[in-house]
């Protein structure tokens, strides 16, 4: 919860649970945070847990929670093993929902180290013991089926949603000339050094990167050495991003890999001309010249792509329309939530007309 609040996504992450409340459900969210969350809406209750290291004891320390709930739902696959274990002992169904698959991320990022293999053993057990699993992309579903031996009937592909009523084109915003914006943690996998060097090769170009992370000082040093105007405003509330994004001409994403990039989808929903590099999780969303512009993962290709989008207004207009249409068609909140809700209804069948939800 604190992480969501810190990076400005608390309202976004709570959005699905507000829909459950509207449909008569009560929600309890298990959290390790100590802060008060006075802004939480009625119907959502916080359940405290002292430390992650004590999760082995969850089935006994929170036995009453297990008695109260009709369904257990995870928000990510990370450490899901503890919750499937608790659900099994409580004799309650568990719906394993994740925005990315942590075991796949570890393998792709660090390789099949002993630590990765051990984690995957636990995660595979969690996926197999869940009543149903939800992943955001077909590629991740295929990986899970092959790696963890999950049956197709036990798995749904439901994308990360975008609120198309908040993330939409806004008329009358004055854009900064030759301006680029990106959103994400300031970490090596995002390859912001590549984006900085590409932008610095375009006279008059400036770059804004929203987010925090360990690479902040290094990126500032690279920008200074390249003579690029780089703005790092930190984290911004999710609901404030549409205005901020649309003050720029182009949204760019240059990551080595992505699971299912929410920031890219939100930028597309805003009708932003988006440039991405050919990488896992990006090129399966972008269609070159239709809803985005794909470049090779090198600074010269990114530079050429940005220059093209700066100069060709007709192309930008076509890409903007395609991006908005694509985001609304595939990632609109109402459509994604309806898919999840119908899945949960099928899990519970006609056992209850309204129920309760415990969510990590």
Residue frames as qw, qx, qy, qz and C-alpha x, y, z in Angstrom:
[[0.000, 0.885, 0.466, 0.000, 0.00, 0.00, 0.00],
 [0.302, -0.801, 0.106, 0.505, 2.78, 2.42, 0.90],
 [0.424, -0.121, 0.601, 0.667, 4.53, 1.62, -2.38],
 [0.214, 0.639, 0.647, 0.358, 1.37, 2.44, -4.33],
 [0.147, -0.941, -0.251, 0.173, 1.01, 5.69, -2.41],
 [0.453, -0.594, 0.285, 0.601, 4.70, 6.58, -2.83],
 [0.313, -0.034, 0.635, 0.706, 4.71, 6.17, -6.61],
 [0.297, 0.247, -0.030, -0.922, 1.31, 7.81, -7.04],
 [0.389, -0.006, -0.769, -0.508, -0.71, 4.76, -8.11],
 [0.159, 0.095, 0.826, -0.532, -2.85, 4.12, -5.02],
 [0.555, 0.359, 0.220, -0.718, -6.10, 5.27, -6.65],
 [0.563, 0.382, -0.587, -0.439, -5.35, 3.21, -9.75],
 [0.239, 0.153, -0.951, 0.124, -4.63, 0.03, -7.80],
 [0.242, 0.195, 0.730, -0.609, -7.77, 0.43, -5.70],
 [0.446, 0.202, -0.260, -0.832, -10.01, 1.02, -8.72],
 [0.489, -0.048, -0.815, -0.307, -10.98, -2.65, -9.28],
 [0.228, -0.232, -0.835, 0.444, -11.84, -3.07, -5.61],
 [0.262, 0.225, 0.210, -0.915, -14.19, -0.09, -5.76],
 [0.550, 0.081, -0.534, -0.637, -16.08, -1.96, -8.47],
 [0.411, -0.131, -0.894, 0.118, -16.31, -5.02, -6.24],
 [0.011, 0.233, 0.582, -0.779, -17.75, -2.83, -3.49],
 [0.421, 0.165, -0.155, -0.878, -20.37, -1.45, -5.89],
 [0.633, 0.017, -0.666, -0.395, -21.41, -5.04, -6.56],
 [0.776, -0.499, -0.085, -0.376, -21.94, -5.80, -2.89],
 [0.832, 0.047, -0.420, 0.360, -18.56, -7.20, -1.89],
 [0.435, -0.885, 0.166, 0.005, -16.50, -6.35, 1.18],
 [0.704, 0.538, -0.333, 0.322, -12.73, -6.13, 0.81],
 [0.623, -0.742, 0.198, 0.148, -9.88, -6.76, 3.24],
 [0.614, 0.691, -0.314, 0.216, -6.35, -5.97, 2.07],
 [0.845, -0.427, -0.016, 0.322, -3.43, -7.64, 3.79],
 [0.356, 0.849, -0.181, 0.347, -0.54, -5.18, 4.10],
 [0.745, -0.141, -0.328, 0.564, 2.85, -4.95, 5.77],
 [0.145, 0.548, -0.036, 0.823, 2.50, -1.16, 6.14],
 [0.314, -0.388, -0.636, 0.588, 2.10, 0.64, 9.43],
 [0.041, -0.010, -0.058, -0.997, 0.79, 3.93, 8.08],
 [0.359, 0.495, 0.615, -0.499, -2.82, 5.00, 8.41],
 [0.098, 0.153, 0.655, 0.733, -4.78, 5.15, 5.18],
 [0.205, 0.432, 0.527, -0.702, -7.59, 7.47, 6.10],
 [0.362, 0.393, -0.285, -0.796, -8.46, 8.11, 2.45],
 [0.007, 0.029, 0.976, 0.214, -9.56, 4.52, 1.88],
 [0.491, -0.187, -0.309, -0.793, -13.18, 4.26, 0.71],
 [0.652, -0.173, 0.498, -0.544, -15.90, 2.62, 2.76],
 [0.950, 0.208, -0.006, -0.235, -15.98, -1.13, 2.24],
 [0.722, 0.429, -0.443, 0.314, -12.20, -1.60, 2.22],
 [0.662, -0.731, 0.145, -0.079, -10.53, -2.65, 5.46],
 [0.363, 0.667, -0.621, 0.193, -6.80, -2.89, 6.12],
 [0.933, -0.360, -0.026, 0.001, -5.44, -6.02, 7.80],
 [0.012, -0.850, 0.524, -0.060, -1.93, -5.60, 9.21],
 [0.979, -0.025, -0.112, 0.169, 0.79, -8.22, 9.01],
 [0.484, -0.807, 0.176, 0.288, 4.09, -7.64, 10.85],
 [0.115, -0.651, 0.626, 0.414, 6.82, -8.93, 8.50],
 [0.736, 0.402, -0.406, -0.364, 7.19, -10.86, 5.25],
 [0.246, 0.381, -0.875, 0.167, 9.51, -13.30, 7.01],
 [0.335, -0.006, 0.773, -0.538, 6.59, -14.42, 9.18],
 [0.621, 0.193, -0.276, -0.708, 4.30, -15.29, 6.25],
 [0.365, 0.087, -0.926, -0.028, 4.90, -18.99, 6.93],
 [0.029, -0.225, -0.812, 0.538, 2.64, -18.54, 9.98],
 [0.306, -0.022, -0.189, -0.933, -0.15, -16.71, 8.11],
 [0.521, -0.258, -0.715, -0.388, -2.64, -19.63, 8.15],
 [0.515, -0.423, -0.672, 0.323, -2.60, -19.64, 11.97],
 [0.196, -0.223, -0.257, 0.920, -2.02, -15.98, 12.85],
 [0.332, 0.168, -0.109, -0.922, -4.92, -14.91, 10.61],
 [0.061, 0.196, 0.977, 0.058, -7.22, -17.90, 10.90],
 [0.229, 0.611, 0.554, -0.517, -10.25, -15.66, 11.47],
 [0.233, 0.561, -0.318, -0.728, -9.50, -13.88, 8.22],
 [0.106, 0.116, -0.915, -0.373, -9.66, -17.21, 6.43],
 [0.106, 0.423, 0.866, -0.246, -13.00, -17.97, 8.09],
 [0.204, 0.644, 0.230, -0.700, -14.34, -14.57, 7.02],
 [0.184, 0.484, -0.495, -0.697, -13.37, -14.69, 3.35],
 [0.845, 0.342, 0.333, -0.241, -15.19, -16.43, 0.52],
 [0.792, 0.542, 0.026, 0.281, -12.31, -15.87, -1.89],
 [0.514, -0.636, 0.221, 0.532, -8.59, -15.10, -1.61],
 [0.618, 0.749, 0.130, 0.198, -7.08, -12.98, -4.39],
 [0.615, -0.362, 0.120, 0.690, -3.46, -12.01, -4.95],
 [0.250, 0.912, 0.013, -0.325, -2.43, -8.76, -6.57],
 [0.325, 0.714, -0.602, -0.149, 0.88, -10.18, -7.85],
 [0.938, 0.048, -0.344, -0.008, 2.55, -13.57, -8.21],
 [0.290, 0.535, -0.590, 0.530, 5.50, -12.48, -6.05],
 [0.086, -0.174, 0.801, -0.567, 5.45, -14.66, -2.89],
 [0.677, -0.105, -0.227, -0.692, 2.03, -16.03, -3.94],
 [0.561, 0.032, -0.823, 0.082, 3.07, -19.41, -2.53],
 [0.040, -0.009, -0.688, 0.725, 2.35, -18.19, 1.00],
 [0.488, 0.112, 0.147, -0.853, -1.20, -17.21, 0.08],
 [0.712, 0.086, -0.564, -0.410, -2.04, -20.38, -1.84],
 [0.393, 0.043, -0.846, 0.357, -0.75, -22.33, 1.15],
 [0.187, 0.074, 0.528, -0.825, -2.96, -20.33, 3.52],
 [0.620, 0.120, -0.178, -0.755, -5.98, -20.68, 1.22],
 [0.616, 0.076, -0.771, -0.143, -5.46, -24.45, 1.05],
 [0.246, -0.069, -0.808, 0.531, -5.38, -24.74, 4.85],
 [0.301, 0.175, 0.328, -0.878, -8.38, -22.42, 5.17],
 [0.327, 0.344, 0.871, 0.129, -10.18, -24.49, 2.51],
 [0.284, 0.795, 0.215, -0.490, -10.97, -21.39, 0.46],
 [0.728, 0.524, 0.288, 0.335, -10.50, -20.83, -3.30],
 [0.327, -0.644, 0.170, 0.670, -7.55, -18.67, -4.37],
 [0.580, 0.777, 0.215, 0.118, -7.56, -16.52, -7.52],
 [0.599, -0.393, 0.212, 0.665, -3.93, -15.83, -8.47],
 [0.401, 0.890, 0.189, 0.105, -3.88, -12.55, -10.36],
 [0.575, -0.458, 0.166, 0.657, -0.62, -10.93, -11.47],
 [0.316, 0.898, -0.029, -0.304, 0.43, -7.93, -13.54],
 [0.454, 0.635, -0.623, -0.048, 3.64, -9.77, -14.47],
 [0.966, -0.189, -0.177, 0.019, 5.13, -13.18, -13.63],
 [0.310, -0.867, 0.389, 0.007, 8.02, -12.71, -11.21],
 [0.793, -0.209, 0.527, 0.221, 9.68, -16.01, -12.07],
 [0.672, 0.591, 0.303, 0.328, 9.76, -15.09, -15.74],
 [0.050, 0.978, -0.124, 0.160, 11.18, -11.66, -14.88],
 [0.568, -0.669, 0.466, 0.110, 13.98, -13.21, -12.80],
 [0.807, 0.080, 0.501, 0.301, 14.89, -15.69, -15.53],
 [0.515, 0.766, 0.222, 0.315, 14.88, -13.06, -18.29],
 [0.066, -0.966, 0.170, -0.182, 16.80, -10.51, -16.23],
 [0.365, -0.716, 0.589, -0.088, 19.30, -12.61, -14.27],
 [0.485, 0.333, -0.791, -0.169, 19.23, -15.98, -15.99],
 [0.867, -0.289, -0.346, -0.214, 18.58, -19.41, -14.46],
 [0.080, 0.521, -0.669, 0.524, 20.60, -18.88, -11.30],
 [0.313, -0.169, -0.897, 0.262, 20.08, -21.11, -8.27],
 [0.123, 0.268, 0.451, -0.842, 18.07, -18.32, -6.65],
 [0.478, 0.186, -0.301, -0.804, 15.85, -18.02, -9.74],
 [0.496, -0.008, -0.839, -0.224, 15.30, -21.79, -9.89],
 [0.163, -0.218, -0.814, 0.513, 14.39, -21.97, -6.21],
 [0.286, 0.271, 0.223, -0.892, 11.95, -19.09, -6.54],
 [0.509, 0.148, -0.524, -0.667, 10.38, -20.67, -9.62],
 [0.312, -0.106, -0.941, 0.078, 9.81, -23.93, -7.72],
 [0.030, 0.360, 0.644, -0.674, 7.71, -22.06, -5.15],
 [0.348, 0.342, -0.080, -0.870, 5.93, -19.94, -7.75],
 [0.398, 0.064, -0.794, -0.454, 5.10, -22.99, -9.88],
 [0.179, -0.267, -0.900, 0.293, 3.54, -24.61, -6.81],
 [0.171, 0.399, 0.355, -0.828, 1.46, -21.47, -6.23],
 [0.407, 0.261, -0.414, -0.771, 0.22, -21.42, -9.83],
 [0.381, -0.031, -0.896, -0.227, -0.67, -25.12, -9.73],
 [0.157, -0.327, -0.827, 0.429, -2.52, -24.87, -6.41],
 [0.237, 0.237, 0.109, -0.936, -4.55, -21.78, -7.31],
 [0.543, 0.462, 0.658, -0.242, -8.12, -22.39, -8.42],
 [0.565, 0.738, 0.288, 0.231, -7.52, -20.02, -11.33],
 [0.504, -0.392, 0.138, 0.757, -4.64, -17.85, -12.57],
 [0.360, 0.897, 0.254, -0.003, -4.71, -14.55, -14.45],
 [0.539, -0.283, 0.256, 0.751, -1.79, -13.10, -16.45],
 [0.206, 0.730, 0.093, -0.645, -1.77, -9.95, -18.63],
 [0.372, 0.607, -0.483, -0.511, -0.41, -11.26, -21.95],
 [0.957, 0.209, -0.091, -0.179, -0.57, -14.32, -24.19],
 [0.523, 0.568, -0.571, 0.280, 3.24, -14.51, -24.12],
 [0.214, -0.431, 0.685, -0.548, 3.26, -14.82, -20.32],
 [0.856, -0.026, 0.241, -0.457, 0.42, -17.36, -20.47],
 [0.861, 0.389, -0.327, -0.011, 2.44, -19.49, -22.88],
 [0.246, 0.549, -0.668, 0.437, 5.48, -19.21, -20.61],
 [0.509, -0.314, 0.552, -0.582, 3.51, -20.23, -17.53],
 [0.934, 0.123, 0.041, -0.333, 1.91, -23.20, -19.30],
 [0.770, 0.447, -0.428, 0.155, 5.26, -24.46, -20.56],
 [0.198, 0.516, -0.630, 0.546, 7.39, -23.68, -17.49],
 [0.341, -0.226, 0.632, -0.658, 4.95, -24.47, -14.70],
 [0.101, -0.121, -0.973, -0.172, 2.75, -27.05, -16.44],
 [0.323, 0.302, 0.459, -0.771, -0.48, -25.10, -15.96],
 [0.323, 0.423, 0.820, 0.209, -3.53, -26.35, -17.84],
 [0.048, 0.270, 0.351, 0.895, -5.10, -23.92, -20.31],
 [0.391, -0.635, -0.574, -0.338, -8.47, -24.15, -18.56],
 [0.574, -0.595, -0.370, 0.424, -6.86, -22.94, -15.32],
 [0.392, -0.287, 0.103, 0.868, -5.44, -19.79, -16.93],
 [0.286, 0.865, 0.412, 0.004, -6.93, -16.53, -18.23],
 [0.442, 0.093, 0.125, 0.883, -5.29, -13.70, -20.16],
 [0.064, -0.910, -0.409, -0.023, -6.69, -10.39, -18.92],
 [0.490, 0.480, -0.097, 0.721, -4.59, -7.30, -19.70],
 [0.272, -0.370, -0.371, 0.807, -3.58, -4.58, -17.27],
 [0.167, 0.802, 0.566, 0.092, -6.33, -2.00, -17.59],
 [0.220, 0.055, 0.004, 0.974, -6.31, 1.69, -18.41],
 [0.124, 0.675, 0.569, -0.453, -9.02, 4.12, -17.28],
 [0.359, 0.346, 0.500, 0.708, -9.90, 5.56, -20.69],
 [0.110, -0.893, -0.394, -0.187, -12.03, 8.27, -19.07],
 [0.438, -0.824, 0.105, 0.343, -8.98, 9.67, -17.26],
 [0.409, -0.365, 0.574, 0.609, -6.33, 8.81, -19.83],
 [0.501, 0.669, 0.531, 0.140, -7.69, 10.48, -22.93],
 [0.408, 0.340, 0.177, 0.828, -6.67, 13.28, -25.32],
 [0.161, -0.744, -0.387, 0.520, -7.03, 16.75, -23.79],
 [0.402, 0.741, 0.295, 0.449, -7.74, 19.69, -26.08],
 [0.041, -0.963, -0.010, -0.267, -5.90, 22.98, -25.81],
 [0.732, -0.576, 0.166, 0.323, -2.66, 21.80, -24.20],
 [0.342, 0.878, -0.334, -0.041, 0.39, 23.64, -25.49],
 [0.969, -0.059, 0.023, 0.238, 3.18, 21.20, -26.23],
 [0.330, -0.772, 0.384, 0.383, 6.86, 21.89, -25.69],
 [0.629, 0.673, -0.333, -0.203, 8.80, 21.85, -28.94],
 [0.629, 0.405, -0.652, 0.124, 10.86, 18.70, -29.55],
 [0.392, -0.464, 0.594, -0.528, 9.98, 17.31, -26.14],
 [0.640, 0.027, -0.760, -0.114, 10.05, 13.66, -25.11],
 [0.540, -0.465, 0.419, -0.562, 8.56, 12.06, -22.01],
 [0.615, 0.056, -0.786, -0.018, 9.05, 8.63, -20.46],
 [0.618, -0.526, 0.230, -0.537, 7.73, 7.03, -17.27],
 [0.922, -0.036, -0.383, 0.044, 9.30, 4.29, -15.17],
 [0.715, -0.658, 0.102, 0.216, 11.74, 3.41, -12.42],
 [0.255, 0.869, -0.425, -0.011, 15.22, 4.81, -12.93],
 [0.777, -0.321, 0.537, 0.071, 16.93, 1.44, -13.29],
 [0.165, -0.429, 0.705, 0.539, 19.33, -0.04, -15.87],
 [0.386, 0.292, 0.861, 0.154, 16.66, -2.25, -17.50],
 [0.304, 0.826, 0.375, -0.291, 14.83, 0.89, -18.68],
 [0.628, 0.165, 0.330, 0.685, 17.91, 2.00, -20.68],
 [0.046, 0.958, 0.233, -0.163, 17.34, 5.72, -20.11],
 [0.376, -0.580, 0.396, 0.604, 21.01, 6.28, -20.96],
 [0.386, 0.228, 0.719, 0.531, 20.15, 5.17, -24.51],
 [0.108, 0.834, 0.527, 0.121, 17.20, 7.57, -24.64],
 [0.262, -0.858, 0.022, 0.441, 19.31, 10.45, -23.26],
 [0.394, -0.330, 0.547, 0.661, 21.98, 9.97, -25.93],
 [0.294, 0.471, 0.712, 0.429, 19.37, 9.76, -28.69],
 [0.021, -0.922, -0.382, 0.058, 17.64, 12.94, -27.53],
 [0.356, -0.740, 0.173, 0.544, 20.95, 14.78, -27.15],
 [0.434, -0.020, 0.619, 0.654, 21.66, 14.13, -30.84],
 [0.142, 0.709, 0.584, 0.370, 18.60, 16.21, -31.82],
 [0.196, 0.162, -0.141, 0.957, 19.20, 19.99, -31.58],
 [0.353, -0.273, 0.028, -0.894, 16.73, 21.64, -29.20],
 [0.695, -0.272, -0.625, -0.227, 15.35, 18.37, -27.87],
 [0.227, -0.440, 0.592, -0.635, 14.53, 17.98, -24.18],
 [0.577, -0.116, -0.804, -0.090, 13.61, 14.92, -22.12],
 [0.492, -0.431, 0.367, -0.661, 11.42, 14.38, -19.05],
 [0.534, -0.012, -0.845, 0.004, 11.49, 11.08, -17.15],
 [0.589, -0.502, 0.127, -0.620, 8.89, 10.54, -14.43],
 [0.928, -0.179, -0.325, 0.018, 9.91, 8.14, -11.68],
 [0.354, -0.797, 0.468, -0.143, 12.46, 7.45, -8.98],
 [0.993, 0.056, -0.053, 0.088, 15.28, 4.95, -8.72],
 [0.716, -0.517, 0.195, 0.427, 18.98, 4.26, -8.12],
 [0.628, 0.278, 0.348, 0.639, 20.10, 5.53, -11.55],
 [0.050, 0.954, 0.290, -0.052, 19.02, 9.13, -10.93],
 [0.293, -0.822, 0.270, 0.407, 22.45, 10.67, -10.33],
 [0.527, -0.116, 0.665, 0.516, 24.07, 8.68, -13.13],
 [0.371, 0.652, 0.594, 0.292, 21.42, 9.79, -15.63],
 [0.051, -0.978, -0.097, 0.180, 21.84, 13.41, -14.57],
 [0.422, -0.602, 0.467, 0.491, 25.59, 13.11, -15.16],
 [0.500, 0.209, 0.699, 0.466, 25.09, 11.58, -18.62],
 [0.227, 0.857, 0.450, 0.108, 22.65, 14.33, -19.57],
 [0.199, -0.914, 0.121, 0.332, 25.08, 17.04, -18.43],
 [0.467, -0.372, 0.604, 0.527, 27.93, 15.50, -20.40],
 [0.391, 0.391, 0.717, 0.424, 25.69, 15.28, -23.50],
 [0.014, 0.069, -0.062, -0.996, 24.34, 18.81, -23.09],
 [0.283, -0.423, -0.740, -0.439, 20.74, 17.61, -22.87],
 [0.362, -0.301, 0.277, -0.838, 18.04, 19.34, -20.84],
 [0.472, -0.180, -0.863, -0.025, 16.80, 16.50, -18.62],
 [0.441, -0.408, 0.218, -0.769, 13.94, 16.93, -16.15],
 [0.446, -0.104, -0.881, 0.121, 13.44, 14.35, -13.41],
 [0.388, -0.483, 0.045, -0.784, 10.34, 15.42, -11.43],
 [0.205, -0.146, 0.863, -0.438, 10.12, 12.17, -9.43],
 [0.039, 0.363, 0.929, 0.065, 6.84, 10.34, -8.98],
 [0.289, -0.027, -0.085, -0.953, 3.58, 11.96, -9.98],
 [0.549, 0.186, 0.631, -0.516, 0.02, 10.98, -9.04],
 [0.352, 0.171, 0.849, 0.355, -1.39, 8.62, -11.63],
 [0.240, 0.772, 0.585, -0.057, -4.45, 10.78, -12.23],
 [0.022, -0.878, 0.096, 0.468, -2.20, 13.80, -12.95],
 [0.530, -0.208, 0.633, 0.524, -0.22, 12.01, -15.68],
 [0.490, 0.622, 0.560, 0.244, -2.54, 12.74, -18.67],
 [0.074, 0.994, 0.046, -0.065, -2.00, 16.50, -18.40],
 [0.418, -0.710, 0.465, 0.325, 1.73, 16.06, -17.77],
 [0.643, 0.049, 0.664, 0.379, 2.23, 13.65, -20.65],
 [0.454, 0.696, 0.500, 0.244, 0.38, 15.72, -23.19],
 [0.069, -0.950, 0.119, 0.279, 2.56, 18.75, -22.60],
 [0.356, -0.477, 0.680, 0.428, 5.18, 16.77, -24.55],
 [0.529, 0.464, -0.397, -0.589, 5.31, 15.81, -28.21],
 [0.724, 0.206, -0.642, -0.142, 6.37, 12.15, -27.95],
 [0.762, -0.485, 0.362, -0.232, 6.23, 9.36, -25.37],
 [0.550, 0.520, -0.653, -0.010, 9.22, 6.98, -25.51],
 [0.837, -0.406, 0.327, -0.166, 9.98, 3.60, -23.97],
 [0.488, 0.656, -0.576, -0.011, 13.41, 2.03, -24.48],
 [0.692, -0.466, 0.497, -0.239, 13.45, -0.85, -21.97],
 [0.024, 0.360, -0.916, -0.173, 15.41, -4.06, -22.45],
 [0.248, -0.277, -0.912, -0.177, 12.19, -5.89, -21.65],
 [0.408, -0.175, 0.233, -0.865, 8.72, -5.24, -20.27],
 [0.230, 0.200, 0.930, -0.206, 6.02, -7.47, -18.85],
 [0.114, 0.691, 0.644, 0.309, 2.95, -5.45, -19.75],
 [0.311, -0.008, -0.159, 0.937, 3.90, -1.74, -19.61],
 [0.016, -0.749, -0.616, 0.241, 1.11, 0.27, -17.98],
 [0.104, -0.659, 0.045, 0.744, 2.74, 3.64, -18.73],
 [0.079, -0.102, 0.688, 0.714, 2.89, 2.86, -22.46],
 [0.018, -0.508, -0.838, -0.201, -0.76, 1.82, -22.52],
 [0.100, -0.778, -0.416, 0.461, -1.77, 4.96, -20.63],
 [0.109, -0.488, 0.310, 0.809, 0.22, 7.13, -23.06],
 [0.040, 0.148, 0.811, 0.565, -1.48, 5.41, -26.00],
 [0.051, -0.665, -0.739, 0.091, -4.89, 6.00, -24.41],
 [0.100, -0.740, -0.126, 0.653, -4.00, 9.70, -24.23],
 [0.626, 0.753, 0.194, 0.055, -3.40, 9.66, -27.98],
 [0.254, -0.808, 0.418, 0.329, 0.34, 10.26, -27.57],
 [0.740, 0.555, -0.381, -0.018, 2.63, 9.43, -30.51],
 [0.746, -0.553, 0.371, -0.016, 4.69, 6.67, -28.90],
 [0.539, 0.604, -0.587, 0.009, 8.14, 5.43, -29.80],
 [0.826, -0.424, 0.353, -0.116, 9.32, 2.07, -28.51],
 [0.090, 0.568, -0.793, -0.204, 12.28, -0.19, -29.14],
 [0.812, 0.076, -0.497, -0.296, 11.96, -3.73, -30.39],
 [0.027, 0.302, -0.831, 0.467, 11.91, -5.64, -27.12],
 [0.291, -0.333, -0.897, 0.029, 9.79, -8.16, -25.23],
 [0.122, -0.615, -0.622, 0.470, 6.58, -6.58, -23.97],
 [0.075, 0.582, -0.044, -0.809, 6.81, -3.56, -26.30],
 [0.171, 0.250, -0.656, -0.692, 6.74, -4.86, -29.85],
 [0.043, -0.324, -0.940, -0.100, 3.77, -7.11, -29.11],
 [0.069, 0.705, 0.505, -0.493, 1.73, -3.97, -28.29],
 [0.115, 0.690, -0.189, -0.689, 3.04, -1.53, -30.91],
 [0.707, 0.449, 0.494, 0.231, 2.26, -1.91, -34.61],
 [0.401, -0.291, 0.234, 0.836, 4.86, 0.09, -36.50],
 [0.003, 0.048, 0.409, 0.911, 3.40, 3.14, -38.22],
 [0.351, -0.494, -0.676, -0.419, -0.14, 2.34, -37.05],
 [0.538, -0.790, -0.259, -0.142, -0.33, 2.86, -33.28],
 [0.551, -0.754, 0.233, 0.273, 3.33, 3.60, -32.58],
 [0.518, 0.760, -0.391, 0.025, 6.85, 3.79, -33.99],
 [0.924, -0.322, 0.143, 0.152, 9.27, 0.92, -33.43],
 [0.260, 0.848, -0.459, 0.053, 13.03, 1.49, -33.46],
 [0.816, 0.126, -0.486, 0.288, 16.03, -0.74, -33.07],
 [0.627, -0.755, -0.137, 0.136, 17.55, -0.64, -29.56],
 [0.632, -0.045, 0.027, 0.773, 20.42, 1.67, -30.49],
 [0.100, -0.632, -0.232, 0.732, 20.75, 5.40, -30.09],
 [0.006, 0.207, -0.483, -0.851, 20.88, 6.23, -33.82],
 [0.150, -0.357, -0.841, -0.377, 17.69, 4.31, -34.62],
 [0.193, -0.680, -0.606, 0.365, 15.90, 5.94, -31.66],
 [0.118, -0.475, 0.064, 0.870, 17.18, 9.36, -32.77],
 [0.068, -0.031, -0.660, -0.748, 15.84, 8.83, -36.30],
 [0.190, -0.516, -0.829, -0.103, 12.49, 7.67, -34.94],
 [0.178, -0.669, -0.409, 0.594, 12.11, 10.69, -32.67],
 [0.064, -0.338, 0.296, 0.891, 13.10, 13.06, -35.49],
 [0.091, -0.245, -0.797, -0.544, 10.53, 11.45, -37.77],
 [0.211, -0.654, -0.718, 0.111, 7.76, 11.92, -35.21],
 [0.185, -0.583, -0.156, 0.776, 8.82, 15.53, -34.57],
 [0.025, -0.294, 0.430, 0.853, 8.78, 16.42, -38.25],
 [0.209, -0.167, -0.783, -0.562, 5.89, 14.45, -39.81],
 [0.357, -0.006, 0.415, -0.837, 2.68, 15.84, -38.33],
 [0.745, 0.083, -0.308, -0.586, 0.38, 13.75, -40.54],
 [0.613, 0.110, -0.774, 0.115, 2.14, 10.57, -39.44],
 [0.048, 0.075, -0.686, 0.722, 1.87, 11.64, -35.79],
 [0.555, 0.008, 0.119, -0.823, -1.84, 12.32, -36.15],
 [0.783, 0.083, -0.509, -0.347, -2.43, 8.89, -37.68],
 [0.486, 0.100, -0.787, 0.368, -0.39, 7.15, -34.98],
 [0.177, -0.101, 0.497, -0.843, -2.17, 9.13, -32.25],
 [0.718, 0.000, -0.081, -0.691, -5.59, 8.03, -33.48],
 [0.765, 0.124, -0.625, -0.091, -4.43, 4.44, -33.83],
 [0.270, 0.175, -0.749, 0.579, -2.92, 4.44, -30.33],
 [0.405, -0.073, 0.367, -0.834, -6.09, 5.76, -28.69],
 [0.801, 0.073, -0.262, -0.533, -8.29, 3.31, -30.56],
 [0.653, 0.180, -0.725, 0.126, -6.02, 0.38, -29.73],
 [0.075, 0.152, -0.701, 0.692, -5.82, 1.22, -26.02],
 [0.555, -0.021, 0.226, -0.800, -9.59, 1.69, -25.73],
 [0.793, 0.133, -0.435, -0.405, -10.36, -1.50, -27.66],
 [0.743, 0.096, -0.643, 0.160, -8.08, -3.82, -25.68],
 [0.432, 0.013, -0.609, 0.665, -7.36, -2.22, -22.31],
 [0.336, -0.513, -0.071, -0.786, -10.42, -0.20, -21.26],
 [0.166, -0.245, 0.752, -0.590, -11.09, -0.69, -17.55],
 [0.725, 0.048, 0.254, -0.638, -14.72, -1.77, -17.88],
 [0.831, 0.317, -0.393, -0.232, -13.84, -4.49, -20.38],
 [0.404, 0.369, -0.771, 0.326, -10.89, -5.83, -18.39],
 [0.306, -0.196, 0.647, -0.670, -12.78, -5.76, -15.10],
 [0.815, 0.097, 0.018, -0.571, -15.79, -7.54, -16.61],
 [0.737, 0.310, -0.600, -0.025, -13.52, -10.38, -17.72],
 [0.170, 0.279, -0.781, 0.532, -12.03, -10.70, -14.23],
 [0.488, -0.100, 0.435, -0.750, -15.38, -10.50, -12.50],
 [0.858, 0.144, -0.209, -0.447, -16.98, -13.13, -14.70],
 [0.583, 0.301, -0.732, 0.187, -14.03, -15.42, -13.95],
 [0.056, -0.192, 0.715, -0.670, -14.48, -14.95, -10.21],
 [0.691, 0.010, 0.151, -0.707, -18.21, -15.50, -10.51],
 [0.827, 0.202, -0.474, -0.226, -17.55, -18.78, -12.27],
 [0.319, 0.282, -0.795, 0.432, -15.20, -19.79, -9.44],
 [0.254, -0.028, 0.633, -0.731, -17.84, -19.17, -6.82],
 [0.095, -0.322, -0.871, -0.360, -20.63, -20.31, -9.14],
 [0.370, -0.592, -0.310, -0.645, -23.95, -19.62, -7.47],
 [0.535, -0.220, -0.670, 0.464, -22.69, -20.15, -3.94],
 [0.172, -0.557, -0.381, 0.718, -23.30, -16.50, -2.99],
 [0.299, 0.833, 0.401, 0.237, -25.14, -13.56, -4.49],
 [0.143, 0.884, -0.266, 0.358, -22.71, -11.24, -2.79],
 [0.905, -0.188, -0.253, 0.286, -19.58, -12.11, -1.02],
 [0.384, -0.882, 0.202, 0.186, -16.32, -11.01, 0.42],
 [0.769, 0.537, -0.174, 0.300, -12.89, -10.61, -1.00],
 [0.595, -0.712, 0.204, 0.312, -9.55, -10.74, 0.75],
 [0.683, 0.687, -0.043, 0.246, -6.81, -9.27, -1.42],
 [0.704, -0.308, 0.010, 0.640, -3.08, -9.04, -0.92]]
